[in-house]
Structure formats: C-alpha cells, structure tokens
Amino acid sequence: MHTTRTDVGTVEDLHASATRLTGLDDFGDDDYLDGLRVLLASYATESAFTPAGSRATRAMVRTALVSRLLSEAAWRQHPEHASVAVTRPIFVTGLPRTGTTALHRLLAADPAHQGLELWLAEAPQPRPPRQDWESHPVYSALQAGFGRHHESDPEFMGMHYTAADQVEECWRLLCQSMRSVSFECLAHIPAYSGWLATQDWTSAYRRHRRNLQLIGLPDRDRRWVLKNPSHLFALDALLAAYPDAVVIQTHRAPRTAIASVCSLNARAARGWSERFGGETVGRGQLALWSRGVRRFLADRERHAPEHFIDVGYDDFVADPIGIVAAIYDRLGRPLSPQARTAMLALHARSRSGLARPAHRYELADFGLTAAEVDEAFGDYLATYPGVSPSGR
C-alpha cells in the first residue's frame, strides 16, 4: 500500500532515493554529512512543514544529492577538467534584492563571459552545445516545470524570473556540500542556521570550483561571472578557492532590501509551513542578512581593495550599461561592441513580458519597522553613508 510521506526523510532514504534516480552511488567525501544531519534534524523539529512543504523540501534536498552524484561521476569521466583554469572570475554579491540578478545577467551576456545556467547547476557536466539542450531530459523537465510555474504564478515570475537556460545563483553548487543559506531562506530552521554560522566553507568552495572547471570545460577561454548573495557569509573561503577573484558588491537601502527578500521568500515557500510566515520570516531574514553584512564588512577589511568593486542600486537602475562600462574600466578592459549590443538586447527583453519586474512589499507585513532595520544595519550604513536608509 502506497503512503504519502509527511516528512523530509532520513539520510539513508534520501541517499537511496538519489541513487534510484541516477543509478549512481558514489557521493564522494563525507564532508557534507554533518550538514545534512543537522539540516534534517532541524526540519524535523522546527519547520512545522505541511505535507506540501515536506514534499517540496525533500525534492530540494534530494536534488542536491543527485547533483553531487552527477558531479562525482562527471569528474571521473572527464579527468581533464582538473587542468581547466578559472582565471579572475567575477562574483556579484550584496544583500538580496539589490540588483545582483540584473547586473549578473548583463555581465554574463558578454560573449567573452560564461555564467552558470540553472540546469547545469542541477546536472553538472561539460556544457553541451546550445542546440542540444532541448534533447537533454534534465533540461526538458526543468524547462517544462518552469513553464507551468510561469502560468500558475506569474506574480512570482515578476519578483524573480527563472528558466532552465537562464544564468542563476551558484548556491546550488554549495548545496552539494550542505552549506548554503538557501535552506534557511525557505524554512524556519534556527538550529541549522546557528550551526551554519559557525562553519568553515572552504571545502564547499573547493567543490564549487571543481564544478566550474567541469561545466566550463568546453568554454575554458571564457571568463566566469557568478552571483550569489550568500557569498557575504564566506568571503575568506571564496578567496581561498579563487585567489584572483573580483568581487562586486551591490548596495541598496536595507529597509527596501529586507522587505523585498522577506516577500520573495514567503511567496516562494507559500503553503509549505504553519510557522514560516509573517513575523517569523521577518525576524529570521533580518537576523540572517544583517549578520551576513557584518561578517562581509569585517572579512573585506583583511583583503586587498583591488578585489572589490562597489555598485549602487540607484546608479545601476539609472544607467545600467554605463555602470557596466565603468566596471569594465576597473577590470582593465574595454566593453566590446559585441558585448554592448548583447547587453542592450537583454536589458530590453528584461523590461517586458514575464521577465518584467513587478513586486510590492512592506516591512510591516513581516512585523518589522524601519527603525529596527536601520539599527540592525547600523555598521553597514555608517560604512556606506551614500546608501540612503529610506531609499527605494
């Protein structure tokens, strides 16, 4: 008799499920198991998941394990990946909802650059020719799923447009190591959050790099452009794995960024939990991201300023191509006509249809006040006085 699961699962049955899906059983080193155990215990005791939330979260965790299996198999199949250089990669980071996505996608539009397409983050392999993607079962399944999501929840697509062929955040690679704030952005799991705050992410970023070497094997001459707000929590680990990285930090009023990320995460996990909503989301996200910014401020002080470029949200919105050109000046290279043309076309497409931004949010919806946010981000606002606390 078939029964519907009402929990996320155990280490053993998630491993077994990932193996059944792939036919693979080599998960590599066991340095992810500590995080997986803490995460599952936190889900079981703190999340208050609905059956729908358990199913969705189980799928998310299992996907990370499937991706881990696929990486291990592909590394063995393509040992030449180890010789691929990842030279002066660009990492876009900053508080969520501060223009990181738009800037990342513009930079990745340059034909001389490569970004991490969502489907390859979930099924790591040497990037196939674009014309072959539709025939790959993982790509087809993901694209069909996003198509259904576009139709069923067009408002969410206005918050953050997603597609299988779109360059996306690289947190999915960090999930292979079970070290990612993405888990706590979709559930109330304070035990995991507290554990993660004490961890060294160096091994997770080493695995991150190996995945880039694998995926970029056919495009080894193109520069990587990555994006993830969670890099705020692990700058030392990032620069240990990528010592010549360029880190672009975006800046926007924390009041606006926190209200927006609370709205996005609550919408993404809608119906998943009896607990993850309203003030619980607000307090959790405020604590998480203010801690991330404080850590990044402290870590950044220890590294050479040549690693960093700052971009203001209002400046970027007013003149996106001009800001990109200024970034290229800092990188010591011109913005080519081909890159400019591709970026202008992408920017035009992003202002229409499903990809057009559309999002409404208020701090009060999440039990927060402007004064509380300003206080939590006091060090950040003092360090960057040009960021207006009340700006939109």
C-alpha positions in Angstrom: 0.0 0.0 0.0 1.4 3.4 -1.0 1.6 6.1 1.7 2.4 9.8 1.2 5.4 11.0 3.1 4.8 13.6 5.7 8.5 14.3 6.5 11.6 15.3 4.5 13.3 12.0 5.1 16.4 10.5 6.6 20.0 10.5 5.5 19.7 6.9 4.4 16.5 7.0 2.5 17.5 10.3 0.7 20.7 8.6 -0.4 18.7 5.6 -1.6 16.3 7.8 -3.5 19.0 9.8 -5.2 20.7 6.5 -6.2 17.5 5.1 -7.6 17.0 8.3 -9.7 20.6 8.2 -11.2 21.9 4.7 -11.0 24.9 6.1 -9.2 26.0 5.5 -5.6 29.3 7.4 -5.2 28.7 10.6 -3.2 32.4 11.3 -2.8 33.9 12.5 0.5 31.7 12.5 3.6 32.3 16.2 4.4 28.6 17.0 3.6 27.1 14.5 6.0 27.4 16.7 9.1 25.4 19.5 7.4 22.8 17.0 6.1 22.2 15.5 9.5 21.8 18.9 11.2 19.6 20.1 8.4 17.2 17.1 8.6 17.0 17.3 12.4 16.2 21.0 12.2 13.5 20.3 9.6 12.0 17.5 11.7 11.8 19.6 15.0 11.4 23.2 13.9 10.0 23.7 10.5 6.3 22.8 11.1 6.0 21.8 7.4 2.7 21.0 5.8 2.7 17.8 3.6 3.3 20.1 0.6 6.3 21.7 2.3 7.7 18.3 3.2 7.4 17.1 -0.4 8.9 20.3 -1.8 11.8 20.4 0.7 12.5 16.7 0.2 12.8 17.3 -3.5 15.2 20.2 -2.9 17.5 18.2 -0.6 17.4 15.2 -2.9 18.2 17.3 -5.9 21.4 18.5 -4.1 22.4 14.9 -3.5 21.6 14.0 -7.1 23.8 16.9 -8.3 26.5 15.6 -6.0 26.3 12.2 -7.6 26.4 13.6 -11.1 29.4 15.8 -10.3 31.4 12.8 -8.9 30.6 10.7 -12.0 31.4 13.5 -14.4 34.7 14.2 -12.7 35.7 10.6 -13.2 34.5 10.6 -16.8 36.3 13.9 -17.6 39.6 13.9 -15.7 40.9 16.7 -17.9 38.6 19.1 -16.1 41.3 19.4 -13.4 43.6 21.3 -15.8 41.0 24.0 -16.6 42.0 27.4 -15.2 39.3 29.6 -13.6 41.0 32.9 -14.1 39.9 36.2 -12.4 36.3 35.1 -12.0 33.7 37.8 -11.2 31.5 37.3 -8.2 28.4 39.6 -7.8 27.2 39.7 -4.2 25.4 42.0 -1.8 22.1 41.9 0.1 19.4 40.1 -1.8 17.1 42.4 -4.0 19.9 45.0 -4.5 20.3 44.5 -8.3 22.6 41.5 -8.1 20.5 39.4 -10.6 20.1 42.2 -13.2 23.8 43.1 -13.0 24.9 39.4 -13.2 22.8 38.7 -16.2 24.1 41.7 -18.1 27.7 40.8 -17.4 27.0 37.2 -18.4 25.6 38.4 -21.7 29.1 39.3 -22.9 30.1 36.6 -25.4 33.6 36.6 -23.7 31.9 35.5 -20.4 30.1 32.5 -19.1 27.6 32.2 -16.4 26.1 29.2 -14.6 22.9 28.1 -16.3 20.3 26.8 -13.8 20.0 23.3 -15.4 23.8 22.8 -15.4 23.9 23.7 -11.7 21.5 20.9 -11.1 23.0 18.4 -13.6 26.8 19.3 -13.6 28.5 18.2 -16.8 30.6 19.8 -19.6 28.3 22.4 -21.1 26.8 20.9 -24.3 26.3 22.9 -27.4 23.2 25.1 -27.0 21.3 23.4 -29.8 21.5 20.1 -27.9 19.9 21.3 -24.7 16.3 20.6 -25.6 17.1 16.9 -26.1 18.6 16.5 -22.6 16.0 15.1 -20.2 17.0 17.2 -17.2 16.8 20.4 -19.2 13.5 19.5 -20.7 11.9 18.5 -17.4 13.1 21.7 -15.7 12.0 24.0 -18.5 8.6 22.3 -18.6 8.3 22.8 -14.8 9.2 26.5 -15.0 6.7 26.9 -17.9 4.0 25.6 -15.6 5.1 27.9 -12.8 5.1 30.9 -15.1 1.4 30.2 -15.9 0.3 29.3 -12.4 2.2 32.1 -10.5 3.0 34.9 -12.9 3.4 37.3 -10.0 6.3 35.3 -8.6 8.0 35.5 -12.1 7.7 39.2 -11.7 9.7 39.0 -8.5 12.4 36.7 -9.9 12.2 35.4 -13.4 13.6 31.9 -13.7 14.2 29.5 -16.5 16.3 26.4 -17.1 18.5 28.2 -19.6 18.9 31.3 -17.5 22.1 32.1 -15.7 21.3 31.7 -12.0 22.8 31.9 -8.5 25.5 29.4 -7.7 24.1 28.4 -4.3 23.0 25.2 -5.9 26.7 24.2 -6.1 27.2 25.0 -2.4 24.1 22.9 -1.6 26.1 19.8 -2.7 28.2 20.4 0.5 25.1 21.2 2.6 26.4 24.7 3.3 24.0 27.2 2.0 21.7 29.9 3.4 19.2 28.9 0.8 17.8 26.3 3.1 17.0 28.9 5.9 15.6 31.3 3.3 12.7 28.8 2.8 12.1 27.4 6.2 12.2 28.2 9.9 15.3 26.1 10.9 17.2 28.0 13.6 19.3 25.0 14.7 20.7 24.6 11.2 21.1 28.4 10.9 23.1 28.5 14.2 25.2 25.6 13.1 26.0 27.0 9.7 27.1 30.3 11.2 30.0 28.5 12.9 31.2 26.6 9.8 34.2 26.9 7.6 33.0 26.9 4.0 36.4 26.3 2.4 35.8 22.7 1.3 32.4 23.8 -0.2 34.1 26.4 -2.3 36.7 24.0 -3.4 33.9 21.7 -4.7 32.3 24.8 -6.2 35.5 25.5 -8.2 35.7 21.9 -9.4 32.2 22.1 -10.7 33.0 25.3 -12.6 36.1 23.5 -14.1 33.8 20.7 -15.2 30.9 22.8 -16.6 33.3 25.2 -18.3 35.4 22.5 -19.9 34.3 23.3 -23.5 34.5 27.1 -22.8 37.8 27.3 -20.9 38.7 30.6 -22.6 35.6 32.4 -21.4 35.6 34.3 -18.0 33.2 33.1 -15.3 30.7 35.5 -13.9 28.9 34.2 -10.8 26.3 35.7 -8.5 25.0 34.8 -5.0 24.1 37.0 -2.0 25.3 34.2 0.3 28.9 34.9 -0.7 28.5 37.6 2.0 28.9 34.8 4.6 32.1 33.2 3.2 34.4 35.8 1.7 37.5 34.1 3.1 36.6 30.7 1.8 35.7 32.2 -1.6 39.1 33.9 -1.9 40.9 30.8 -0.7 39.4 28.9 -3.6 39.6 31.8 -6.1 42.6 34.0 -5.0 42.4 36.3 -8.0 38.6 36.8 -7.9 36.9 40.2 -8.5 34.0 40.7 -6.1 31.3 43.2 -7.0 29.2 44.3 -4.0 25.9 45.9 -4.7 24.3 48.5 -2.3 20.7 49.4 -1.7 18.7 50.7 1.3 18.4 47.8 3.8 14.8 48.7 4.6 13.9 48.1 1.0 16.1 45.0 0.5 14.8 43.3 3.7 11.2 44.0 2.9 11.7 42.6 -0.6 13.6 39.5 0.3 11.0 38.7 3.0 8.2 39.0 0.4 10.1 36.9 -2.1 11.0 34.0 0.3 7.5 34.0 1.9 6.0 33.7 -1.6 8.4 31.0 -2.7 7.5 28.9 0.3 3.8 29.7 0.4 1.8 26.8 1.8 4.9 24.9 3.0 4.8 25.6 6.7 2.5 26.5 9.6 5.3 28.6 11.0 7.3 30.2 8.2 5.4 33.4 7.5 4.8 36.9 8.7 6.9 38.0 11.6 8.8 34.7 11.7 10.1 35.3 8.2 10.8 39.0 9.1 12.8 38.3 12.2 14.7 35.4 10.7 15.7 37.2 7.5 16.6 40.4 9.3 18.9 38.4 11.7 20.4 36.4 8.8 21.2 39.2 6.4 22.4 41.7 8.9 24.8 39.1 10.2 26.0 38.4 6.7 26.7 42.0 6.0 28.5 42.5 9.3 30.7 39.4 8.5 31.4 40.6 5.0 32.4 44.1 6.3 34.9 42.5 8.7 36.3 40.0 6.2 36.6 42.5 3.5 39.0 44.6 5.6 41.5 41.8 5.6 41.8 41.6 1.8 43.3 43.9 -0.8 40.9 46.6 -2.0 41.8 45.6 -5.6 39.5 42.6 -5.2 36.4 44.8 -4.8 34.1 47.0 -6.9 31.1 48.7 -5.4 27.9 49.4 -7.3 24.9 51.5 -6.0 21.5 50.2 -6.9 20.1 53.6 -7.8 23.1 54.3 -10.1 22.7 51.0 -11.8 19.0 51.4 -12.4 19.6 54.9 -13.8 22.3 53.8 -16.2 22.9 50.0 -16.3 25.1 50.0 -19.4 27.1 53.0 -18.1 27.7 51.1 -14.8 28.8 48.0 -16.7 31.2 50.1 -18.7 32.7 51.5 -15.5 33.1 48.0 -14.2 35.0 47.1 -17.3 37.2 50.1 -16.8 38.1 48.8 -13.4 38.8 45.4 -14.9 41.2 47.0 -17.3 39.4 46.0 -20.5 37.0 47.8 -22.9 33.4 47.0 -23.2 33.4 45.5 -26.7 30.7 46.4 -29.3 29.5 42.8 -29.3 29.1 42.8 -25.5 27.3 46.2 -25.5 24.9 45.0 -28.2 24.1 41.8 -26.3 23.6 43.6 -23.1 21.3 46.2 -24.6 19.2 43.5 -26.2 19.0 41.6 -22.9 18.1 44.8 -21.0 15.2 45.5 -23.4 13.9 41.9 -23.1 14.0 42.2 -19.3 11.6 45.1 -19.3 8.7 43.3 -21.0 6.6 40.1 -20.7 7.0 37.6 -17.9 10.6 38.9 -17.2 9.4 42.4 -16.4 10.0 43.2 -12.7 6.8 43.6 -10.7 6.9 43.4 -6.9 5.1 45.0 -3.9 6.2 44.6 -0.3 6.1 46.4 3.1 8.2 45.8 6.2 5.0 45.9 8.3 3.8 42.7 6.6 6.7 40.9 8.4 6.5 42.5 11.8 9.4 44.9 11.2 9.9 48.6 11.4 12.3 50.9 9.5 14.0 51.8 12.8 14.7 48.1 13.6 16.2 47.5 10.2 18.3 50.7 10.4 19.6 49.6 13.8 20.5 46.1 12.6 22.4 47.5 9.7 24.0 50.4 11.6 27.6 49.4 10.9 26.8 49.0 7.2 25.0 52.4 6.9 27.9 54.0 8.7 30.4 52.4 6.3 28.4 53.3 3.2 26.9 56.7 4.0 25.8 57.1 0.4 23.2 54.3 0.9 20.1 56.2 1.9 18.2 54.4 4.7 14.9 55.5 3.2 15.7 54.9 -0.5 13.6 52.6 -2.6 
